[in-house]
Structures are given as structure tokens and as C-alpha cells.
């Protein structure tokens, strides 16, 4: 799987910036959960 280009990431962030605060908070909550899960998975693999 290839990572999105920086311009693709910036477009997503700009799209999110136009959303209502509650929607942004839901998205950030989900992203934070995914990041935490990935970190825990990496720790468990040590």
C-alpha cells in the first residue's frame, strides 16, 4: 500500500477545516484511536 502524497493529505485537512466543529472532533477522535492502536501494536511486537 502506498502512502498518499502530501498534496492529498493537505486537501483532506482543508476539507476537514470546512466542517463543523463537532464533525472535526469525531474525525480527530477516530484518528487518535487509530494512532494509539498502531503504537500499541508496535510496542507489542518488540
C-alpha positions as CSV (number, residue, x, y, z in Angstrom):
1,X,0.0,0.0,0.0
2,X,1.4,3.4,-0.9
3,X,1.1,6.4,1.3
4,X,-0.9,9.4,0.0
5,X,1.1,12.3,-1.4
6,X,1.4,15.4,0.8
7,X,-0.9,17.3,-1.5
8,X,-3.6,14.6,-1.0
9,X,-3.1,14.9,2.8
10,X,-3.4,18.7,2.7
11,X,-6.6,18.5,0.6
12,X,-8.1,16.2,3.3
13,X,-7.1,18.6,6.0
14,X,-8.5,21.6,4.1
15,X,-11.8,19.7,3.6
16,X,-11.9,18.9,7.3
17,X,-11.2,22.5,8.2
18,X,-14.5,23.5,6.5
19,X,-16.6,21.1,8.6
20,X,-18.5,21.9,11.8
21,X,-16.5,21.6,15.0
22,X,-18.4,18.5,16.2
23,X,-17.7,16.7,13.0
24,X,-14.0,17.6,13.2
25,X,-13.9,16.4,16.8
26,X,-15.3,13.0,15.7
27,X,-12.8,12.6,13.0
28,X,-9.9,13.6,15.3
29,X,-11.2,11.1,18.0
30,X,-11.1,8.3,15.4
31,X,-7.7,9.3,14.1
32,X,-6.3,9.4,17.7
33,X,-7.7,5.9,18.3
34,X,-6.0,4.6,15.2
35,X,-2.7,6.2,16.1
36,X,-2.9,4.8,19.7
37,X,-3.7,1.3,18.3
38,X,-0.8,1.4,15.9
39,X,1.6,2.5,18.7
40,X,0.4,-0.3,21.0
41,X,0.8,-2.8,18.2
42,X,4.4,-1.7,17.6
43,X,5.1,-1.9,21.3
44,X,3.7,-5.4,21.5
45,X,5.9,-6.5,18.6
46,X,9.1,-5.7,20.5
